[in-house]
Amino acid sequence: MPGLRTTKAAALGAVVLFAAAMAPASASPSAAPAPVRAVTPAAADPVLVDCFWKPLVRPADFMLACGDGNSRLTSLTWSRWDADAAMARGRNVVNDCEPYCAAGTFHSYPVLVRLDRPGEWTKKPGLPHYTRMTLTYTDTRPERLERVETYPLWG
């Protein structure tokens, strides 16, 4: 089967040529090494830790009730996110659990969100996370909640 060997050899040659063309220029022996310079990383701003222990920065949505999903923040627009605090406007979507949670209705309330009290995240030492969240309802609110509610955050 001389024709098959020629085809395989041609295909192998094409693959080798393609790989050589795609190799980075620094792989060439004539390339000079890039100069090394010391860079001091900037201090990381705190993160918000979600229900799955994932670090988030400026999330658009955030689950508050990890166990049953009956309260979450949506449509978050962040105006601040720094080493001291974070602030956003959004909606708190809450299940009224009437007559019980599985048959309840979700209602949406406008809310201001403030994250603060950064502390070291025990799961990832050296990475700070916000440890407190304050929700301020700007209009209506769930019956069982005050106009301003403050929660400790996990982490």
N, CA, C and O atoms as a GROMACS GRO file, in nm:
protein
  620
    1MET      N    1   0.080  -0.117   0.000
    1MET     CA    2   0.000   0.000   0.000
    1MET      C    3   0.087   0.126   0.000
    1MET      O    4   0.088   0.200   0.098
    2PRO      N    5   0.157   0.148  -0.107
    2PRO     CA    6   0.243   0.264  -0.114
    2PRO      C    7   0.166   0.394  -0.106
    2PRO      O    8   0.217   0.491  -0.048
    3GLY      N    9   0.047   0.402  -0.160
    3GLY     CA   10  -0.030   0.527  -0.155
    3GLY      C   11  -0.069   0.566  -0.014
    3GLY      O   12  -0.069   0.685   0.019
    4LEU      N   13  -0.102   0.468   0.072
    4LEU     CA   14  -0.141   0.495   0.210
    4LEU      C   15  -0.024   0.547   0.290
    4LEU      O   16  -0.040   0.639   0.371
    5ARG      N   17   0.096   0.489   0.270
    5ARG     CA   18   0.216   0.536   0.340
    5ARG      C   19   0.248   0.680   0.302
    5ARG      O   20   0.284   0.760   0.388
    6THR      N   21   0.234   0.713   0.175
    6THR     CA   22   0.261   0.849   0.129
    6THR      C   23   0.164   0.947   0.193
    6THR      O   24   0.204   1.055   0.234
    7THR      N   25   0.037   0.912   0.202
    7THR     CA   26  -0.064   0.998   0.262
    7THR      C   27  -0.036   1.019   0.410
    7THR      O   28  -0.046   1.131   0.460
    8LYS      N   29   0.000   0.910   0.482
    8LYS     CA   30   0.032   0.922   0.624
    8LYS      C   31   0.154   1.009   0.645
    8LYS      O   32   0.157   1.092   0.736
    9ALA      N   33   0.256   0.991   0.559
    9ALA     CA   34   0.378   1.071   0.572
    9ALA      C   35   0.348   1.218   0.544
    9ALA      O   36   0.400   1.306   0.614
   10ALA      N   37   0.267   1.245   0.445
   10ALA     CA   38   0.231   1.383   0.413
   10ALA      C   39   0.152   1.446   0.528
   10ALA      O   40   0.176   1.562   0.563
   11ALA      N   41   0.059   1.371   0.587
   11ALA     CA   42  -0.020   1.423   0.699
   11ALA      C   43   0.068   1.450   0.820
   11ALA      O   44   0.053   1.552   0.888
   12LEU      N   45   0.160   1.357   0.848
   12LEU     CA   46   0.251   1.375   0.961
   12LEU      C   47   0.339   1.497   0.938
   12LEU      O   48   0.362   1.575   1.031
   13GLY      N   49   0.388   1.515   0.818
   13GLY     CA   50   0.470   1.632   0.785
   13GLY      C   51   0.392   1.761   0.803
   13GLY      O   52   0.447   1.860   0.853
   14ALA      N   53   0.267   1.762   0.763
   14ALA     CA   54   0.183   1.882   0.779
   14ALA      C   55   0.162   1.915   0.926
   14ALA      O   56   0.165   2.032   0.964
   15VAL      N   57   0.142   1.813   1.008
   15VAL     CA   58   0.123   1.834   1.152
   15VAL      C   59   0.250   1.892   1.214
   15VAL      O   60   0.242   1.985   1.294
   16VAL      N   61   0.365   1.839   1.176
   16VAL     CA   62   0.492   1.888   1.231
   16VAL      C   63   0.515   2.032   1.190
   16VAL      O   64   0.555   2.115   1.272
   17LEU      N   65   0.490   2.065   1.063
   17LEU     CA   66   0.507   2.202   1.016
   17LEU      C   67   0.412   2.297   1.087
   17LEU      O   68   0.450   2.408   1.124
   18PHE      N   69   0.287   2.255   1.106
   18PHE     CA   70   0.188   2.338   1.176
   18PHE      C   71   0.232   2.364   1.320
   18PHE      O   72   0.224   2.476   1.369
   19ALA      N   73   0.278   2.259   1.389
   19ALA     CA   74   0.321   2.273   1.528
   19ALA      C   75   0.441   2.366   1.538
   19ALA      O   76   0.449   2.447   1.630
   20ALA      N   77   0.533   2.356   1.443
   20ALA     CA   78   0.650   2.444   1.445
   20ALA      C   79   0.610   2.588   1.421
   20ALA      O   80   0.665   2.679   1.483
   21ALA      N   81   0.515   2.610   1.333
   21ALA     CA   82   0.470   2.746   1.305
   21ALA      C   83   0.396   2.807   1.424
   21ALA      O   84   0.400   2.928   1.444
   22MET      N   85   0.330   2.724   1.503
   22MET     CA   86   0.252   2.773   1.617
   22MET      C   87   0.334   2.788   1.744
   22MET      O   88   0.285   2.844   1.842
   23ALA      N   89   0.458   2.739   1.745
   23ALA     CA   90   0.542   2.747   1.865
   23ALA      C   91   0.570   2.893   1.896
   23ALA      O   92   0.587   2.973   1.804
   24PRO      N   93   0.577   2.929   2.024
   24PRO     CA   94   0.605   3.068   2.058
   24PRO      C   95   0.747   3.106   2.016
   24PRO      O   96   0.836   3.022   2.010
   25ALA      N   97   0.765   3.235   1.986
   25ALA     CA   98   0.895   3.283   1.941
   25ALA      C   99   1.002   3.259   2.047
   25ALA      O  100   1.119   3.239   2.012
   26SER      N  101   0.966   3.261   2.175
   26SER     CA  102   1.064   3.242   2.280
   26SER      C  103   1.119   3.100   2.283
   26SER      O  104   1.219   3.074   2.349
   27ALA      N  105   1.054   3.005   2.212
   27ALA     CA  106   1.102   2.868   2.209
   27ALA      C  107   1.221   2.855   2.114
   27ALA      O  108   1.293   2.756   2.119
   28SER      N  109   1.242   2.954   2.030
   28SER     CA  110   1.354   2.951   1.937
   28SER      C  111   1.484   2.974   2.011
   28SER      O  112   1.488   3.057   2.102
   29PRO      N  113   1.593   2.903   1.974
   29PRO     CA  114   1.720   2.918   2.046
   29PRO      C  115   1.777   3.058   2.034
   29PRO      O  116   1.855   3.098   2.120
   30SER      N  117   1.743   3.134   1.931
   30SER     CA  118   1.802   3.266   1.913
   30SER      C  119   1.728   3.374   1.991
   30SER      O  120   1.774   3.488   1.997
   31ALA      N  121   1.614   3.341   2.052
   31ALA     CA  122   1.537   3.442   2.126
   31ALA      C  123   1.608   3.477   2.256
   31ALA      O  124   1.653   3.388   2.329
   32ALA      N  125   1.617   3.606   2.285
   32ALA     CA  126   1.680   3.651   2.409
   32ALA      C  127   1.581   3.635   2.523
   32ALA      O  128   1.462   3.656   2.503
   33PRO      N  129   1.627   3.598   2.643
   33PRO     CA  130   1.535   3.583   2.756
   33PRO      C  131   1.478   3.719   2.795
   33PRO      O  132   1.546   3.822   2.787
   34ALA      N  133   1.354   3.718   2.838
   34ALA     CA  134   1.289   3.842   2.881
   34ALA      C  135   1.351   3.888   3.013
   34ALA      O  136   1.383   3.805   3.098
   35PRO      N  137   1.367   4.019   3.030
   35PRO     CA  138   1.423   4.066   3.157
   35PRO      C  139   1.328   4.037   3.272
   35PRO      O  140   1.206   4.045   3.257
   36VAL      N  141   1.384   4.004   3.387
   36VAL     CA  142   1.304   3.974   3.506
   36VAL      C  143   1.300   4.099   3.592
   36VAL      O  144   1.403   4.160   3.620
   37ARG      N  145   1.179   4.138   3.635
   37ARG     CA  146   1.168   4.252   3.725
   37ARG      C  147   1.076   4.216   3.840
   37ARG      O  148   0.977   4.145   3.821
   38ALA      N  149   1.109   4.263   3.956
   38ALA     CA  150   1.030   4.234   4.074
   38ALA      C  151   0.903   4.316   4.072
   38ALA      O  152   0.906   4.437   4.047
   39VAL      N  153   0.792   4.251   4.098
   39VAL     CA  154   0.663   4.319   4.103
   39VAL      C  155   0.600   4.286   4.236
   39VAL      O  156   0.587   4.170   4.274
   40THR      N  157   0.562   4.389   4.308
   40THR     CA  158   0.493   4.369   4.434
   40THR      C  159   0.344   4.369   4.407
   40THR      O  160   0.290   4.471   4.364
   41PRO      N  161   0.276   4.256   4.430
   41PRO     CA  162   0.132   4.252   4.402
   41PRO      C  163   0.056   4.347   4.495
   41PRO      O  164   0.088   4.360   4.612
   42ALA      N  165  -0.045   4.411   4.440
   42ALA     CA  166  -0.130   4.499   4.520
   42ALA      C  167  -0.212   4.414   4.615
   42ALA      O  168  -0.245   4.299   4.585
   43ALA      N  169  -0.245   4.470   4.729
   43ALA     CA  170  -0.329   4.398   4.825
   43ALA      C  171  -0.463   4.367   4.759
   43ALA      O  172  -0.524   4.454   4.696
   44ALA      N  173  -0.508   4.245   4.774
   44ALA     CA  174  -0.634   4.204   4.713
   44ALA      C  175  -0.752   4.263   4.788
   44ALA      O  176  -0.754   4.266   4.911
   45ASP      N  177  -0.850   4.312   4.712
   45ASP     CA  178  -0.974   4.357   4.775
   45ASP      C  179  -1.047   4.233   4.824
   45ASP      O  180  -1.030   4.124   4.770
   46PRO      N  181  -1.129   4.248   4.927
   46PRO     CA  182  -1.203   4.132   4.980
   46PRO      C  183  -1.298   4.073   4.876
   46PRO      O  184  -1.338   4.140   4.780
   47VAL      N  185  -1.331   3.948   4.897
   47VAL     CA  186  -1.426   3.877   4.812
   47VAL      C  187  -1.553   3.851   4.892
   47VAL      O  188  -1.556   3.865   5.014
   48LEU      N  189  -1.657   3.812   4.821
   48LEU     CA  190  -1.781   3.766   4.882
   48LEU      C  191  -1.785   3.615   4.859
   48LEU      O  192  -1.775   3.570   4.745
   49VAL      N  193  -1.800   3.538   4.965
   49VAL     CA  194  -1.798   3.392   4.955
   49VAL      C  195  -1.940   3.341   4.936
   49VAL      O  196  -2.029   3.371   5.015
   50ASP      N  197  -1.962   3.262   4.829
   50ASP     CA  198  -2.096   3.212   4.801
   50ASP      C  199  -2.124   3.078   4.871
   50ASP      O  200  -2.040   3.028   4.946
   51CYS      N  201  -2.239   3.022   4.845
   51CYS     CA  202  -2.282   2.898   4.909
   51CYS      C  203  -2.192   2.779   4.878
   51CYS      O  204  -2.190   2.682   4.954
   52PHE      N  205  -2.118   2.786   4.769
   52PHE     CA  206  -2.031   2.675   4.729
   52PHE      C  207  -1.885   2.705   4.759
   52PHE      O  208  -1.795   2.641   4.704
   53TRP      N  209  -1.860   2.802   4.847
   53TRP     CA  210  -1.726   2.842   4.889
   53TRP      C  211  -1.644   2.898   4.774
   53TRP      O  212  -1.522   2.884   4.770
   54LYS      N  213  -1.712   2.962   4.679
   54LYS     CA  214  -1.645   3.024   4.566
   54LYS      C  215  -1.630   3.174   4.594
   54LYS      O  216  -1.727   3.238   4.635
   55PRO      N  217  -1.510   3.231   4.573
   55PRO     CA  218  -1.492   3.374   4.595
   55PRO      C  219  -1.551   3.454   4.479
   55PRO      O  220  -1.521   3.426   4.363
   56LEU      N  221  -1.632   3.552   4.511
   56LEU     CA  222  -1.697   3.635   4.410
   56LEU      C  223  -1.655   3.780   4.425
   56LEU      O  224  -1.631   3.827   4.536
   57VAL      N  225  -1.646   3.851   4.313
   57VAL     CA  226  -1.621   3.994   4.312
   57VAL      C  227  -1.729   4.056   4.225
   57VAL      O  228  -1.744   4.021   4.108
   58ARG      N  229  -1.803   4.150   4.282
   58ARG     CA  230  -1.910   4.222   4.212
   58ARG      C  231  -2.010   4.127   4.142
   58ARG      O  232  -2.036   4.144   4.023
   59PRO      N  233  -2.064   4.030   4.213
   59PRO     CA  234  -2.158   3.938   4.147
   59PRO      C  235  -2.289   4.009   4.111
   59PRO      O  236  -2.331   4.101   4.180
   60ALA      N  237  -2.351   3.967   4.003
   60ALA     CA  238  -2.481   4.022   3.963
   60ALA      C  239  -2.593   3.962   4.048
   60ALA      O  240  -2.697   4.026   4.068
   61ASP      N  241  -2.573   3.840   4.098
   61ASP     CA  242  -2.672   3.770   4.180
   61ASP      C  243  -2.599   3.702   4.295
   61ASP      O  244  -2.481   3.668   4.284
   62PHE      N  245  -2.671   3.682   4.406
   62PHE     CA  246  -2.611   3.618   4.522
   62PHE      C  247  -2.719   3.549   4.603
   62PHE      O  248  -2.819   3.611   4.639
   63MET      N  249  -2.699   3.419   4.632
   63MET     CA  250  -2.795   3.342   4.710
   63MET      C  251  -2.775   3.370   4.859
   63MET      O  252  -2.665   3.352   4.911
   64LEU      N  253  -2.881   3.412   4.927
   64LEU     CA  254  -2.875   3.436   5.071
   64LEU      C  255  -2.914   3.311   5.149
   64LEU      O  256  -2.851   3.279   5.250
   65ALA      N  257  -3.016   3.240   5.103
   65ALA     CA  258  -3.065   3.121   5.173
   65ALA      C  259  -3.009   2.998   5.101
   65ALA      O  260  -3.075   2.940   5.015
   66CYS      N  261  -2.888   2.959   5.139
   66CYS     CA  262  -2.821   2.848   5.071
   66CYS      C  263  -2.897   2.716   5.084
   66CYS      O  264  -2.899   2.637   4.989
   67GLY      N  265  -2.958   2.692   5.196
   67GLY     CA  266  -3.024   2.564   5.219
   67GLY      C  267  -3.146   2.541   5.133
   67GLY      O  268  -3.164   2.430   5.082
   68ASP      N  269  -3.231   2.643   5.116
   68ASP     CA  270  -3.356   2.622   5.045
   68ASP      C  271  -3.377   2.717   4.927
   68ASP      O  272  -3.474   2.700   4.852
   69GLY      N  273  -3.291   2.815   4.910
   69GLY     CA  274  -3.303   2.907   4.796
   69GLY      C  275  -3.420   3.004   4.806
   69GLY      O  276  -3.462   3.060   4.705
   70ASN      N  277  -3.473   3.025   4.926
   70ASN     CA  278  -3.591   3.109   4.941
   70ASN      C  279  -3.562   3.258   4.955
   70ASN      O  280  -3.655   3.337   4.973
   71SER      N  281  -3.436   3.297   4.947
   71SER     CA  282  -3.400   3.439   4.947
   71SER      C  283  -3.271   3.456   4.868
   71SER      O  284  -3.172   3.388   4.893
   72ARG      N  285  -3.275   3.549   4.772
   72ARG     CA  286  -3.156   3.575   4.692
   72ARG      C  287  -3.154   3.721   4.650
   72ARG      O  288  -3.257   3.788   4.644
   73LEU      N  289  -3.034   3.769   4.621
   73LEU     CA  290  -3.017   3.904   4.569
   73LEU      C  291  -3.000   3.894   4.418
   73LEU      O  292  -2.928   3.807   4.369
   74THR      N  293  -3.066   3.982   4.344
   74THR     CA  294  -3.056   3.981   4.199
   74THR      C  295  -3.033   4.123   4.148
   74THR      O  296  -3.050   4.220   4.222
   75SER      N  297  -2.995   4.134   4.023
   75SER     CA  298  -2.978   4.263   3.954
   75SER      C  299  -2.886   4.358   4.031
   75SER      O  300  -2.912   4.478   4.037
   76LEU      N  301  -2.781   4.303   4.090
   76LEU     CA  302  -2.690   4.387   4.170
   76LEU      C  303  -2.604   4.475   4.080
   76LEU      O  304  -2.542   4.428   3.984
   77THR      N  305  -2.602   4.604   4.113
   77THR     CA  306  -2.518   4.701   4.044
   77THR      C  307  -2.428   4.762   4.150
   77THR      O  308  -2.476   4.832   4.240
   78TRP      N  309  -2.299   4.736   4.141
   78TRP     CA  310  -2.204   4.777   4.244
   78TRP      C  311  -2.149   4.916   4.218
   78TRP      O  312  -2.104   4.946   4.107
   79SER      N  313  -2.155   5.001   4.319
   79SER     CA  314  -2.099   5.136   4.309
   79SER      C  315  -1.966   5.147   4.384
   79SER      O  316  -1.892   5.243   4.366
   80ARG      N  317  -1.938   5.048   4.466
   80ARG     CA  318  -1.814   5.049   4.544
   80ARG      C  319  -1.772   4.905   4.570
   80ARG      O  320  -1.856   4.818   4.596
   81TRP      N  321  -1.641   4.880   4.564
   81TRP     CA  322  -1.585   4.750   4.603
   81TRP      C  323  -1.438   4.775   4.633
   81TRP      O  324  -1.356   4.785   4.542
   82ASP      N  325  -1.405   4.784   4.761
   82ASP     CA  326  -1.266   4.813   4.797
   82ASP      C  327  -1.229   4.741   4.926
   82ASP      O  328  -1.303   4.656   4.974
   83ALA      N  329  -1.115   4.776   4.982
   83ALA     CA  330  -1.061   4.705   5.098
   83ALA      C  331  -1.147   4.720   5.223
   83ALA      O  332  -1.138   4.638   5.314
   84ASP      N  333  -1.231   4.824   5.229
   84ASP     CA  334  -1.312   4.848   5.348
   84ASP      C  335  -1.456   4.802   5.336
   84ASP      O  336  -1.513   4.749   5.432
   85ALA      N  337  -1.516   4.823   5.219
   85ALA     CA  338  -1.659   4.794   5.205
   85ALA      C  339  -1.696   4.783   5.057
   85ALA      O  340  -1.619   4.818   4.968
   86ALA      N  341  -1.816   4.732   5.035
   86ALA     CA  342  -1.874   4.724   4.900
   86ALA      C  343  -2.019   4.767   4.912
   86ALA      O  344  -2.085   4.740   5.012
   87MET      N  345  -2.070   4.834   4.807
   87MET     CA  346  -2.208   4.882   4.809
   87MET      C  347  -2.274   4.856   4.674
   87MET      O  348  -2.212   4.872   4.568
   88ALA      N  349  -2.401   4.815   4.680
   88ALA     CA  350  -2.475   4.786   4.556
   88ALA      C  351  -2.622   4.818   4.575
   88ALA      O  352  -2.673   4.828   4.687
   89ARG      N  353  -2.689   4.835   4.462
   89ARG     CA  354  -2.835   4.842   4.456
   89ARG      C  355  -2.880   4.715   4.384
   89ARG      O  356  -2.811   4.663   4.297
   90GLY      N  357  -2.996   4.666   4.424
   90GLY     CA  358  -3.048   4.547   4.358
   90GLY      C  359  -3.185   4.512   4.409
   90GLY      O  360  -3.260   4.598   4.457
   91ARG      N  361  -3.218   4.385   4.399
   91ARG     CA  362  -3.348   4.333   4.442
   91ARG      C  363  -3.324   4.214   4.534
   91ARG      O  364  -3.234   4.133   4.510
   92ASN      N  365  -3.404   4.205   4.639
   92ASN     CA  366  -3.406   4.086   4.724
   92ASN      C  367  -3.532   4.010   4.688
   92ASN      O  368  -3.643   4.057   4.712
   93VAL      N  369  -3.515   3.892   4.630
   93VAL     CA  370  -3.628   3.808   4.589
   93VAL      C  371  -3.648   3.705   4.700
   93VAL      O  372  -3.562   3.622   4.727
   94VAL      N  373  -3.766   3.713   4.764
   94VAL     CA  374  -3.794   3.634   4.884
   94VAL      C  375  -3.924   3.556   4.866
   94VAL      O  376  -4.023   3.609   4.816
   95ASN      N  377  -3.922   3.429   4.908
   95ASN     CA  378  -4.041   3.344   4.907
   95ASN      C  379  -4.122   3.374   5.032
   95ASN      O  380  -4.068   3.375   5.143
   96ASP      N  381  -4.252   3.399   5.015
   96ASP     CA  382  -4.337   3.427   5.132
   96ASP      C  383  -4.375   3.301   5.208
   96ASP      O  384  -4.429   3.310   5.318
   97CYS      N  385  -4.346   3.183   5.151
   97CYS     CA  386  -4.372   3.054   5.217
   97CYS      C  387  -4.516   3.040   5.264
   97CYS      O  388  -4.542   2.977   5.367
   98GLU      N  389  -4.610   3.098   5.191
   98GLU     CA  390  -4.752   3.086   5.223
   98GLU      C  391  -4.820   2.994   5.123
   98GLU      O  392  -4.808   3.021   5.004
   99PRO      N  393  -4.888   2.892   5.159
   99PRO     CA  394  -4.910   2.843   5.295
   99PRO      C  395  -4.789   2.769   5.350
   99PRO      O  396  -4.777   2.752   5.472
  100TYR      N  397  -4.698   2.725   5.262
  100TYR     CA  398  -4.570   2.666   5.303
  100TYR      C  399  -4.473   2.696   5.189
  100TYR      O  400  -4.516   2.731   5.079
  101CYS      N  401  -4.345   2.681   5.214
  101CYS     CA  402  -4.244   2.729   5.120
  101CYS      C  403  -4.254   2.667   4.981
  101CYS      O  404  -4.236   2.737   4.881
  102ALA      N  405  -4.281   2.538   4.972
  102ALA     CA  406  -4.288   2.473   4.841
  102ALA      C  407  -4.403   2.529   4.757
  102ALA      O  408  -4.398   2.524   4.634
  103ALA      N  409  -4.507   2.581   4.822
  103ALA     CA  410  -4.621   2.637   4.750
  103ALA      C  411  -4.622   2.790   4.757
  103ALA      O  412  -4.719   2.853   4.714
  104GLY      N  413  -4.516   2.849   4.810
  104GLY     CA  414  -4.510   2.994   4.827
  104GLY      C  415  -4.489   3.070   4.698
  104GLY      O  416  -4.470   3.013   4.591
  105THR      N  417  -4.492   3.202   4.711
  105THR     CA  418  -4.474   3.294   4.598
  105THR      C  419  -4.353   3.381   4.625
  105THR      O  420  -4.334   3.430   4.736
  106PHE      N  421  -4.270   3.401   4.522
  106PHE     CA  422  -4.155   3.488   4.536
  106PHE      C  423  -4.196   3.633   4.508
  106PHE      O  424  -4.268   3.662   4.413
  107HIS      N  425  -4.148   3.722   4.594
  107HIS     CA  426  -4.173   3.866   4.580
  107HIS      C  427  -4.038   3.936   4.573
  107HIS      O  428  -3.940   3.893   4.636
  108SER      N  429  -4.033   4.044   4.496
  108SER     CA  430  -3.908   4.118   4.476
  108SER      C  431  -3.916   4.254   4.545
  108SER      O  432  -4.014   4.327   4.530
  109TYR      N  433  -3.810   4.288   4.620
  109TYR     CA  434  -3.805   4.412   4.697
  109TYR      C  435  -3.678   4.489   4.662
  109TYR      O  436  -3.570   4.430   4.659
  110PRO      N  437  -3.689   4.621   4.636
  110PRO     CA  438  -3.568   4.699   4.611
  110PRO      C  439  -3.485   4.709   4.739
  110PRO      O  440  -3.539   4.728   4.848
  111VAL      N  441  -3.353   4.696   4.723
  111VAL     CA  442  -3.267   4.690   4.841
  111VAL      C  443  -3.131   4.754   4.811
  111VAL      O  444  -3.082   4.750   4.698
  112LEU      N  445  -3.073   4.812   4.915
  112LEU     CA  446  -2.933   4.856   4.912
  112LEU      C  447  -2.854   4.749   4.987
  112LEU      O  448  -2.898   4.701   5.092
  113VAL      N  449  -2.739   4.713   4.935
  113VAL     CA  450  -2.655   4.609   4.995
  113VAL      C  451  -2.523   4.672   5.036
  113VAL      O  452  -2.459   4.742   4.957
  114ARG      N  453  -2.482   4.645   5.159
  114ARG     CA  454  -2.350   4.689   5.206
  114ARG      C  455  -2.276   4.569   5.261
  114ARG      O  456  -2.328   4.496   5.345
  115LEU      N  457  -2.154   4.548   5.213
  115LEU     CA  458  -2.066   4.445   5.265
  115LEU      C  459  -1.954   4.516   5.339
  115LEU      O  460  -1.901   4.616   5.291
  116ASP      N  461  -1.916   4.464   5.457
  116ASP     CA  462  -1.807   4.527   5.530
  116ASP      C  463  -1.743   4.429   5.626
  116ASP      O  464  -1.766   4.308   5.618
  117ARG      N  465  -1.664   4.482   5.717
  117ARG     CA  466  -1.586   4.403   5.814
  117ARG      C  467  -1.503   4.294   5.747
  117ARG      O  468  -1.521   4.176   5.776
  118PRO      N  469  -1.412   4.334   5.659
  118PRO     CA  470  -1.328   4.232   5.595
  118PRO      C  471  -1.242   4.158   5.697
  118PRO      O  472  -1.192   4.217   5.793
  119GLY      N  473  -1.225   4.030   5.674
  119GLY     CA  474  -1.141   3.946   5.759
  119GLY      C  475  -1.074   3.841   5.672
  119GLY      O  476  -1.111   3.822   5.557
  120GLU      N  477  -0.975   3.773   5.729
  120GLU     CA  478  -0.905   3.670   5.652
  120GLU      C  479  -0.995   3.549   5.632
  120GLU      O  480  -1.061   3.504   5.726
  121TRP      N  481  -0.997   3.499   5.512
  121TRP     CA  482  -1.078   3.382   5.477
  121TRP      C  483  -1.000   3.258   5.520
  121TRP      O  484  -0.891   3.232   5.469
  122THR      N  485  -1.056   3.181   5.614
  122THR     CA  486  -0.985   3.065   5.668
  122THR      C  487  -0.959   2.958   5.562
  122THR      O  488  -0.860   2.886   5.569
  123LYS      N  489  -1.048   2.947   5.463
  123LYS     CA  490  -1.030   2.846   5.358
  123LYS      C  491  -0.914   2.882   5.266
  123LYS      O  492  -0.846   2.793   5.214
  124LYS      N  493  -0.890   3.012   5.246
  124LYS     CA  494  -0.780   3.059   5.162
  124LYS      C  495  -0.706   3.170   5.236
  124LYS      O  496  -0.728   3.288   5.209
  125PRO      N  497  -0.618   3.132   5.330
  125PRO     CA  498  -0.545   3.234   5.406
  125PRO      C  499  -0.474   3.333   5.312
  125PRO      O  500  -0.417   3.295   5.210
  126GLY      N  501  -0.480   3.458   5.351
  126GLY     CA  502  -0.421   3.563   5.269
  126GLY      C  503  -0.521   3.630   5.178
  126GLY      O  504  -0.494   3.738   5.124
  127LEU      N  505  -0.638   3.569   5.159
  127LEU     CA  506  -0.743   3.628   5.076
  127LEU      C  507  -0.852   3.681   5.170
  127LEU      O  508  -0.921   3.602   5.234
  128PRO      N  509  -0.868   3.812   5.178
  128PRO     CA  510  -0.972   3.866   5.266
  128PRO      C  511  -1.111   3.847   5.207
  128PRO      O  512  -1.129   3.839   5.086
  129HIS      N  513  -1.210   3.840   5.297
  129HIS     CA  514  -1.349   3.831   5.253
  129HIS      C  515  -1.434   3.919   5.345
  129HIS      O  516  -1.399   3.942   5.461
  130TYR      N  517  -1.544   3.967   5.290
  130TYR     CA  518  -1.637   4.045   5.372
  130TYR      C  519  -1.707   3.951   5.468
  130TYR      O  520  -1.747   3.841   5.430
  131THR      N  521  -1.723   3.994   5.595
  131THR     CA  522  -1.782   3.906   5.696
  131THR      C  523  -1.921   3.952   5.741
  131THR      O  524  -1.985   3.886   5.822
  132ARG      N  525  -1.967   4.067   5.688
  132ARG     CA  526  -2.099   4.115   5.728
  132ARG      C  527  -2.170   4.178   5.609
  132ARG      O  528  -2.109   4.247   5.528
  133MET      N  529  -2.302   4.153   5.601
  133MET     CA  530  -2.386   4.212   5.497
  133MET      C  531  -2.503   4.284   5.563
  133MET      O  532  -2.567   4.232   5.654
  134THR      N  533  -2.529   4.405   5.517
  134THR     CA  534  -2.644   4.482   5.564
  134THR      C  535  -2.734   4.510   5.446
  134THR      O  536  -2.690   4.562   5.344
  135LEU      N  537  -2.862   4.474   5.460
  135LEU     CA  538  -2.963   4.502   5.358
  135LEU      C  539  -3.052   4.614   5.409
  135LEU      O  540  -3.103   4.607   5.522
  136THR      N  541  -3.072   4.716   5.327
  136THR     CA  542  -3.164   4.825   5.361
  136THR      C  543  -3.272   4.826   5.254
  136THR      O  544  -3.244   4.851   5.137
  137TYR      N  545  -3.396   4.799   5.296
  137TYR     CA  546  -3.508   4.798   5.202
  137TYR      C  547  -3.549   4.943   5.177
  137TYR      O  548  -3.576   5.018   5.271
  138THR      N  549  -3.554   4.982   5.050
  138THR     CA  550  -3.580   5.122   5.016
  138THR      C  551  -3.727   5.151   4.989
  138THR      O  552  -3.764   5.267   4.969
  139ASP      N  553  -3.812   5.050   4.988
  139ASP     CA  554  -3.955   5.068   4.964
  139ASP      C  555  -4.027   4.964   5.048
  139ASP      O  556  -4.016   4.967   5.171
  140THR      N  557  -4.100   4.874   4.987
  140THR     CA  558  -4.164   4.768   5.063
  140THR      C  559  -4.061   4.664   5.104
  140THR      O  560  -3.949   4.662   5.052
  141ARG      N  561  -4.101   4.578   5.198
  141ARG     CA  562  -4.011   4.473   5.246
  141ARG      C  563  -4.094   4.353   5.290
  141ARG      O  564  -4.215   4.365   5.310
  142PRO      N  565  -4.029   4.238   5.305
  142PRO     CA  566  -4.103   4.122   5.356
  142PRO      C  567  -4.158   4.153   5.496
  142PRO      O  568  -4.094   4.223   5.574
  143GLU      N  569  -4.276   4.101   5.525
  143GLU     CA  570  -4.344   4.130   5.653
  143GLU      C  571  -4.258   4.097   5.774
  143GLU      O  572  -4.259   4.171   5.873
  144ARG      N  573  -4.185   3.990   5.768
  144ARG     CA  574  -4.111   3.945   5.886
  144ARG      C  575  -3.976   4.014   5.904
  144ARG      O  576  -3.905   3.984   6.000
  145LEU      N  577  -3.939   4.105   5.813
  145LEU     CA  578  -3.808   4.170   5.821
  145LEU      C  579  -3.819   4.318   5.854
  145LEU      O  580  -3.917   4.385   5.821
  146GLU      N  581  -3.716   4.367   5.922
  146GLU     CA  582  -3.706   4.510   5.951
  146GLU      C  583  -3.658   4.584   5.826
  146GLU      O  584  -3.615   4.521   5.729
  147ARG      N  585  -3.667   4.717   5.828
  147ARG     CA  586  -3.620   4.796   5.714
  147ARG      C  587  -3.471   4.778   5.692
  147ARG      O  588  -3.425   4.778   5.578
  148VAL      N  589  -3.395   4.761   5.800
  148VAL     CA  590  -3.250   4.734   5.791
  148VAL      C  591  -3.223   4.602   5.860
  148VAL      O  592  -3.255   4.583   5.977
  149GLU      N  593  -3.163   4.510   5.785
  149GLU     CA  594  -3.128   4.378   5.837
  149GLU      C  595  -2.978   4.356   5.820
  149GLU      O  596  -2.924   4.385   5.713
  150THR      N  597  -2.912   4.304   5.922
  150THR     CA  598  -2.768   4.278   5.917
  150THR      C  599  -2.744   4.131   5.942
  150THR      O  600  -2.801   4.072   6.034
  151TYR      N  601  -2.658   4.071   5.858
  151TYR     CA  602  -2.629   3.928   5.867
  151TYR      C  603  -2.478   3.903   5.873
  151TYR      O  604  -2.402   3.971   5.804
  152PRO      N  605  -2.435   3.808   5.954
  152PRO     CA  606  -2.294   3.766   5.944
  152PRO      C  607  -2.280   3.681   5.817
  152PRO      O  608  -2.373   3.609   5.780
  153LEU      N  609  -2.166   3.690   5.752
  153LEU     CA  610  -2.142   3.610   5.632
  153LEU      C  611  -2.049   3.495   5.665
  153LEU      O  612  -1.960   3.509   5.749
  154TRP      N  613  -2.069   3.382   5.598
  154TRP     CA  614  -1.987   3.263   5.622
  154TRP      C  615  -1.851   3.283   5.557
  154TRP      O  616  -1.831   3.371   5.474
  155GLY      N  617  -1.761   3.199   5.597
  155GLY     CA  618  -1.629   3.206   5.535
  155GLY      C  619  -1.524   3.154   5.627
  155GLY      O  620  -1.406   3.153   5.591
   0.00000   0.00000   0.00000
